[in-house]
Amino acid sequence: WSWTLDNDFSLEFGYLIDPLTSIMLMLITTVGILVLIYSDNYMAHDQGYLRFFAYMSFFSTSMLGLVTSSNLIQIYIFWELVGMCSYLLIGFWFTRPPAANACQKAFVTNRIGDFGLLLGILGFYWITGSFEFRDLFEIFNNLIYNNEVNSPFVTLCATLVFAGAVAKSAQFPLHVWLPDAMEGPTPISALIHAATMVAAGIFLVARLLPLFILIPYIMNLISLIGIITVLLGATLALAQKDIKRGLAYSTMSQLGYMMLALGMGSYRSALFHLITHAYSKALLFLGSGSVIHSMETIVGYSPDKSQNMVFMGGLTKYVPITKISFLLGTLSLCGIPPLACFWSKDEILNDSWLYSSIFAIIAWVTAGLTAFYMFRIYLLTFEGHLNINFQNYSGSQNTPVYSISLWGKGYSKIINKNFCLVRVTNNESSSFFSKTTYRSDGNVRKRNGGGPFINFINIVRFDTKKPYSYPYESDNTMLFPLLVLVLFTLFVGILGIPFNQEGTDLDILSKWLAPSINLLHPKSQDSIDWYEFFKDAIFSVSIASFGIFLASFLYKPIYSSFKNFDLINFFVKRGPKRRYWDKILNLLYDWSYNRAYIDAFYTIFLTGAIKGVAQLTQFFDRRVIDGITNGVGVMSFFLGEGIKYLGGGRISSYLFLYFSYVSIFLLVYYYYFIPFDITF
């Protein structure tokens, strides 16, 4: 559809379906529907149920519109809608100050990137005269070939467009909004991190890659930002206590791998990792939501406790299905074959050697860090004993529990711990196909009626009738999406395995993306060198295994054979070297836990500077501008007061003063302005 404003300008609205669009459509629809199914039970206790699903549906629709856009203007429209939906969803519980601050932080940070994106779009239109992708690529290619463009200006426009992708995909230095975005409900986190918002930046760079490859400086910048984000995200995830924030920094690091691949020109590897990571990360976030849902049985609605891995541990026997699915997602992200992320990450790691040895070393080291912090999250959550002190959260005492109303308003409600919602006999065990009956103090299907409520479950044994508060496995509607995502995590990697051998062409992804861009492999290989493949695979798996072993050594329970402090002290004796090593570990911990002090830097030098300028402006406005205005008013007031006392309210006095002033003026005029002509 064409919207013609005048003879010189017309705006086309349409859709573009190509391999990149089809990949994104597959991700958004599959992950989106699974998250919606999961959310039906996860948000059942929340009175904002209808509002939540309205936002989620609008979010998915906006992302679908973005990936099917045929020009830059359409992309920008849906780009802004995606940002608006993320603002609404991150701040879904907006009466909680952390959630309100998080959505504002995400909105303002993305405003910076979006402003750059708008300027870049206008700059490319000024150069080429078109917003359409096909025309833009063709015209720009001809201009570059004929050397008819200003290279610094073109590089500036490309950098501004890339700034939009940096903000949306949480790349350094505009990544600070991503961990705070975990203040929203967990299904939102799964959708944002898997298939919508953060994937939008990768999609934009992939869509404009034919244009970026003509500008060498921007490709170097993309790869540089990618490798910095890879390492930074991994180091920041090392010491996080919040399970969702740890996964958020993991997403940041994995998006850095995709951006690195795009900057290297490895288009296929980037999209392959986008696919595999989306399903694995959706599985991990939904698994963490199941864990949080079960922990709320003990601590009530308290994100500081239900998401804190310090309070977890030993959940294997309580949530076995969630544990298995979370373990598979963790192994996939660690790069363990034959799970999905192994195939895609291995391609990026191998391609990095062809681009830069320094980048390759950083990428491989980060692969080991990924295995370490992911298994740290897994071990702290599922292994050992339940670390929470039951005496504080269970027993005969009534405990206030926090619930959320329709528009996010918090209520404190007393929950009787003896009120039993689920009863399980000694011989019964939790099963995926078991039928569970729930009884609550409100009808959760009547979303808009009644007071606040919460599904709070106590497991009771029939023989003793003594109440216990333990975590419990999630319902079938929450477990079903996990099992489907497990299947994707197991088998989606088959799409990109290069099985081209002697007439057998099974590389589905390469055929799907044909023709694709690959600057590192200009000539496509008809068959793979299996010796090189196994050599690289063994090396990458060894690094991942070392990270897993190190995490097990440090975070396994105290009774584990790995956690032998005598053995540690045997190898590391106390002395100057030991103290030096402890200082290094403490510095690393502080660096990670305090988010590399980047948030503090922004708070002091950016937010603080802006507040200082605002206060100076306020002082100048009040003391100078308002002072002048108020001074004129005060002077007029006192002048009027002085004149007021000259009159006593008598007409004779007014007439006397009037004629006196007139006489004085006439005399002055007569003596000074009328000339005297004296003649004798």
N, C-alpha and C positions, 0 to 999 in steps of 0.2 A: 504494500500500500504506500502510495507516494503522497506526501503532504507538501504541496508547492506553495511557497510563500510569495515568490516573484519569479520572474523569468530567469534570474541568475542563481537562485537557491531553491532546492527542494530536498526534503528530508524523507528518506525511505525507511519504512517500518516493515520488517519481515522476519524470517527465521532462516538460520543456516544449520543444516544437518550435515556433519562430516564425522570422521572417526573420533575426533576429540570430543565433539558434542555427544556422540553416542556413548562414549565411556562415562562422561559426566552424568548423562541421563540415567544410565544403569546404576551408578553409585547413589545418586540422590534418591531415586525411587525405591531401591531395595533397602538401603539403610533407613530412609525416611519412614517407610511403612513398618519396618521392624521396631523402630523407636516409638512410633505411635501406638503399636500393640503393647509394647512394654509400658508405656506411660499410662495406659488405661488403669492398671493396678497400682503403679507407683504413685500416681497423683490422686488416687481414689479418696484419700483422707482430706484432700485440700479443697476448700470451698471455692478456689479459683480454677476449678477443673475446666469449665467451659472456656474461660478466658485463656487458659494455657493451650488448649487445643486450637483455638482460633489463631493465636500467635504462631504456633508450630506449623499449622497449615499455610499461613501466609508466608512464613519463613521458607518453606519448601517451594512454594509457588514462585517466590521472588528469585530463588536460586535457579529454578528451571527456566525462568525467563532470561536470566543472565547468560546461561550457557547456550541458549538457542538464539541469542541476539546476532544479528547480521551486520551491525555497525557499532561504532564506538559510542554514539549517543544512546542507543538502546542499552548497551552495557552499563553506561553511567547511571541511567535511570534505575535499572534493577540493582546496580551496585549500591545505590543509596537506600533502596528498599531493604536490601539484605542488612545493611548497617542499622537501619531503624528497627528491624525485627530483632536483631541481636541486642540492641539497647533495651527493648521491651522484655526480652526473655531473661537476660542477665539480671535485670532489676525486677524480676517477676515478684519477688517478695520485697517490695520497695520500701516498706516501713522498717525493715532491718537496715540500720545505717551502713553495715558493710556492703550489702547488696546495692543500696542506692549509690554509694561511692564507686562501686565497681562498674555499674552501668554508665555512670558519668565519665569515668576514666576511659572505658572502652570507646565511648562516643567521641570524646575530645581527641584521643590518640588517633582514631581513624579519620577524624576531620582533617588532621594534618596531611595524611596520605591522600585523602580524597581531594583536597585542594590542589595538591600536586598533580593528581590524575586529571583533574579538569583543565588545568593549565597545559598539561602535555597534550591532551586531546585537541584543544584549540590551536596549539602550536603545530601539530601535524596537519590539521585542517588548513591552516594558513600556508603550509608548505605544499600540500598536495591538492587541496580544494575538494576533498571527499572524506566522508566518514565511513564509507563502505569498505570492508576488509579487502575484498578482491581488488577494487580500484585503488585502495591505499597501497597495497603491496606492489601492484604493477607500476603505478605512477612513481612511487618512491624508488623502486628498483631502477627505473629509467633515469631518474634524476641523479642517482648515485653513479650509474654507469656513465652518464654524460658529464659528471662532475659539475652539476648545476645547483648544488645546495651548499649552504653554509655549515660546515662540519661542526663547529662549536655550538651553533644553535640547535642542530639536529640532536647532538649528544645531550644538550640540556633538556630538550623535549622528551627524549627517551628516558632520561633520569627521572624526570617528573612523573612520567607514567609508571615507571618502576617503583616510585615512592608509594603510589597507591597499593601496589602489590605487597610491598614491604609491610605496610600497616595492616592490611587485611590478613596476611598470612603470618603475622606476628614474627617478623624477622628483625634482627638487630638493626637499628636501635629502637624501633617502635614496637617492641615485643611486650612491653610492661603491662599491657591490658590483659593478656591471656591468662596468667595465673589468677588474677582477681576475678576473671569471668566465671570462676568455679563457684561463685556465690549463688548462681542460679540452680534450679533443679537439675539433677544428674542427667535425665534424658536430653536436656538442652545441651549439656556439655558433650554428650555423645554425638549429637547431630552437628554441632559447631565444629568439633575436632575431626569428624570423619568425612562428611560429604558436603558441607555447606560453606560456612564463612571462611575458614582458613584455607579451604580448597579453592576459593574464588581467586585469591592472589596467584596461586600456581596456575590456575586456568588462564588468567589474563596474560601471564608471561608466555605460556605455551601457545596461546592464540596469536600473540604478536611476535613470536619467535622468528618468523620469516623476515620481519622488519628489523628485529634486534641483531640478527646475525650480520647485517650489513653495516653495523656500527661496532667495531671491535672493542672500543672502550666500555660500552655498556655491557657486553658479554663478560668482560673481565670484572666489572663491578658486580654483576649478578653472581658470578662464582665466588667472589670475595665475600659478599654478604652471606652467601650460603654457607661457606666453610666456617665463618665466624659464628653464625647461628648454630651450626652443628655442634661445635665444641662448647659454646656458652650454654646452650640448653641442656647438654649432658651434665656439665659441672653443676649447674643450678639444681638439677634433680637429685643430686647425691645425698642431700641432708634434709629434704623436705619431710615433714611429719604428716601433713595432710595428704591423704591418698589421691585425691583429685588433683591437687597442685603438682604432685609428682608426675602424674600422667600428663598434665598440661605442659610441663617442661619437656617431657618426652615427645609430645606432639611438636613442640617448637623445634627440637633437634631433628626430628624426622622430616619436617618441612624444609629444614636447612639442607638435608640430603637431596630433596627434590629440586630445590633452587640451585644447588651446586651442579646437579646433572644438567639442568637447563642452561646454566652458564657455560658448562663445558660443551654444550651442543649435543648432548646425549638425550634426545627427545624421547625415544622409546623407553629408556631406563627410568626417566622421570615419571612418565605416565604409568609405567608398570608399578613403580613404588607407590604412586598415588592410589592405585587400585588396591594393592595388597595391604598398605597401611590403613586405608579407610576401614576395611572389614576387621582387621586386627584391633585397631584402636576403638572402634565401636563396641567390639566384644569386651575389651578391657573396661571401658567406661560403664557399660551396662552391668558388667560383673561387679564393679565397684559400687554401683547403685544398689545392687542386690545386697552387698555387704553392709552398706550404710542403712538400708531398709531394715536389715536384721539387727543391727546395733541399736537402732532406735527403740527396739523392744526393751532395752536395759536403760538407756540414757534419756529416752524421750526425744523430742525434737530439739536437738542441740548440735548444730553443725560443728562446733568446736570440739565436741566429744565424739559424735558418730562418725566423723571423717578423720579423726586423729588415729594414726596407726599405733601410737603409744598405748591406747586403750584396747587395741585388737590383739590378735594372736590366738592360736588354737581353734580357729573357726572351721577347720577341716571336718570335724565330726558333726558340726551343726549345719553347715551349708556345703555338702559334698559336691553337688552338681555345679554350684557357683565356683567352687574351688577348682574343679577339673577344667571348666571353661576358661577361667582366669589364668590357669597354668598354661593352657594351650596358647592363649593370646600372648602371654609373657614370653614363651619359648619362640613364638613367631617373631615378635619384635626383637628378641635377642639374636635372631638369625640362625636358628637351628633347623636343619633340613628334616623332613621335606615340607615344612610349613611355609606359608605364603611369602612372608617378608624375607626369607633367606634368599630366594631367587632374585628378587628385585634389588635388595641391598647389595648383594654380591656383584651384580652388574655395575652398580654405581661405584663400588669400591675398586673394581678392576679397571673401569674406565678412568678413574682418577689418576692412575699411574701414567696413563697416556697424556694427561693434561699437565699435571704438576706433581713432582715428587713430594714437595712440602705439603700440598693439599692432601695427597694420598696418605701420608703418614698421619696427619691430623684426623682424616676420615677413619682410618683403621684403628687408631687409638680410641676414638669416640665409639666405635663399634664395641670395643671391650667395656667402655664405661656404660654403654647402653645395657649390656648384659648384667653389669654389676647393679645399677640402680633399679632395673626392673625386677631382678630377683630379690633385691633388698625389699622392695614393696611387697612382693609375694610372700617372703618369709615372715616379715613383720605382721602381715595380715592373717596368714593361715597356719603357720607353724607354731609349736610351743603350746603355752597355756594362755587362756583368756586373761589378759593383763588388767582388766578393769576390776576395781574393788567392788564386789557384789554388795557389800554391806551398805554402800552409799546409795545404791540404786534399786535394791530389792528388799523384801521383808514385809513386815506388817505395817510399816509406816506409809502414810499417804504422801505422794510425791507430786509437786506441781509439774505439769508437762506443758510445753509450749505448742500451740496450734496456730494455724494460719487461716484467716478469714478470706472472704471472697476477693477483697482487694489488697490482701497482703497484711492486714492489721493483725498484730499478735495478741493472743489471749493467754492467760495463765489459768490452767484448769487442774483441779485436784483429781488424780486418778487413783482409785482404790486398788492396791496391789492384789487384793483377794478377789477382784472381779476377773473371772476366768473367761477367756475368749476361745481358747483351744485346749482340749484335753487329749492327752496321749497316754496310753497304758504302758506298762513296763515292757510288754512284748511287741509294741508297735514301734515302727521307725518311719522316718520321713521318706516319702517316695514321690517321684515326679507324677505318677498316675494316681496317687492317693487322693481321696476326697476329704476336703477339710471344710468344716462348717465354722463360719465366723458370726459372732453376735456382738454388735457394737451399740453404743448409746445414742446413735443417730443413724438415720437412713442415708448412707453415703451416696445413693443415687439421686436423692433430692438435694442437688448441689446448692440451691439458693435458699433453702429453708433451714430454720432451726439455728441453734448456737454452734459454737465450735466443737469439733470432735477430732478424735485421733484413733487410729487402729493400734491399740496397745495389747500385745499378746503375752499371756502367761501360759507356760506349759505346765500342766498339772498331772501328777501320777494318781491313778484311781485308788491305789491301795492305801496311800497315806493321806491323800487329800491336802498335801502340803504344797503351797505354791512355790514355783521357781521361775525366775526370769532368766531366760537364755536366748541367745540368737536362734533364729529359725530360718529354714529354707523358704525362699520366695514362692509365690503362687505360680501355677502353670502359665499364666499369661505373661509373667516376667521371665520364666525359664525358657519358654518356646523361642523367643528371639535369640537368646543365648545359644541354644542348640543349632539354630539355623546359621548364626554367625560362626559357630564352630565349623560347620561344613564348609562355609566360604573360606575360612582360614586354612582349612586342610587342603582344599582343592583349587582355589582360585589361582594359585601359583602356576598351575598347569598351563594357563593361558600364555605365559611368557617363556616357557622352557624351550630353548632352541633345539628341537629334535630333528633338524633337517639332515637326514642321512641317506645318501644314495637313492635319490628319487622319492624318499618319504618326507613330505613337507608337513610337519605338525606344529610349526611355530605360529600359533593362532594370532597372537598379538601383532607380530610383524605383518602378517597379511591384512589384519584389521586396520593397521595404521598406514599401510602402503598408499601412496609414497610418503615416507617420513623423513625427518631431518636427523642426520647423525654426522656431525663434523669430525668425530673421532674415528669413525669407520666409513669413509666416503664410499667404499665399495662393499656392498653387503656380502657377507660370507654365506656360501651355500651350505656349509657344514661347520660344525663346531669342533675345535680341537679338544677332545675329551681329556687328554693328558693335562693341558693347561687348565681346563675347567676343574678337574679333581685336585690339582695342585693348589689353585686359588681357594677352592671350597674348603680343603683341609686347613689351610692357613686361617681363613675367616672363622671357621668353626672352632679352631683351637683358641683364637682370641676370645670368642664368645664364651667358650668353656672355662677359660681362665677367669673371666669376669664372674661367671656363675660360681665357680669354686671359691673365689675371694669373698663374694657375698655370703656364701654358705659358711665360710670360715669365721666371718665376723658377726653374722646375724642369726645363725642357727641357735636354737635354745641352749641353755647352759648345760643340759645333760647330753648334748650332741658330742660325738667323738671329735668333731672338728674344732670345737671350742675348748681347747686344752690350753689353759693359760700357762701351765708349766712348760709346755712345748714352745709357746710363744716366748716366754722368758728365757728359754734355753737358746733360742736363735738371736733374740734381741736383748742383750744384757743392758742393765742400767748403767748410765754414764753420760758423758757429754753428747755422744752420738744419739743416744736414746732421747735425751731431752731435746736435741735439735729436731729429731724425727717427730716428737710430740708437738713441737711448735708448728712444724709444717702441716701436720694433720689438723691442728686447731685452726690455723689460718685457712686451710681448705674448707673446713666445716663452717667457719664464719663467712667465708666467701659465698658458699652455697646457700646457707640458711638465710643470709641477709640479701640474697638476690644480687650478688656481685656489687652491692652498694649502688646499683644504677638507679633504683627508685629513690634512694636518699640523695643522690646527685641531682636528679631531676627536681626533687622537692626543694633542695637548697638553692640551686642555681637557676632553675627555670621558674618553678612555681614561686619560690621566694623572691626572685627578681621581679616577676610580674606583680606580685603583691606589693613589693616596695615601690614600684612605679605607680601602682594604683593608689597607694597611700599618699605618695608625693602629689599626685594629681588631685586627690581629694583635699589635701591641705591647701594647695594653691587655689582650688575652686572655692573652698570655704573662706579662707583668710584673705585672698586677694580679690577674686571676682565678686564673691558675695560681700566682701568688705567694702568695695567701692559702691556697690548698689545700696547696701545698708547704710553706708556713710552719707550718701546723698539723701536718703530718707530721713536719717537722724538730723542732719543739718536743716532740712526743710521743716522738720517737726519743731526744733528749737526756734527757728526763725518765726514760724507761725505763733509759737507761744509768746515770743517777745512782742510781736505786733499786737497780739491779743490784749496785752495789758495797757496799750496806748488808748484804747477805747473803753469808756465806761458805760456804754449802752445808751447815752443821751444824744439826741439828734442835734442839739445845739453844739455839742462838742464836735461832732462829725463835720457840721457845716463850718465851724470855726477853723478846724484843721484843713478842710478842703480849700477854703478861700485863702488861708495862710499859705499853703503850698502853691496855689495858683499865683498869688501875688509874688512870691519868691521867684517862681519860674519866669514871670513876666519881667520882673526887674532884671534878672540875669540876662534874659534875652534882649532887653532894651539896651543895657549898658555894654554888652559884649558883642552883639551881632548887628546892631543898627549903627552905622557910621555917623559921626558928628561932622557937620560942615559949618564951621564958625568963620564968618567973614565980617570985616569991619569996614 
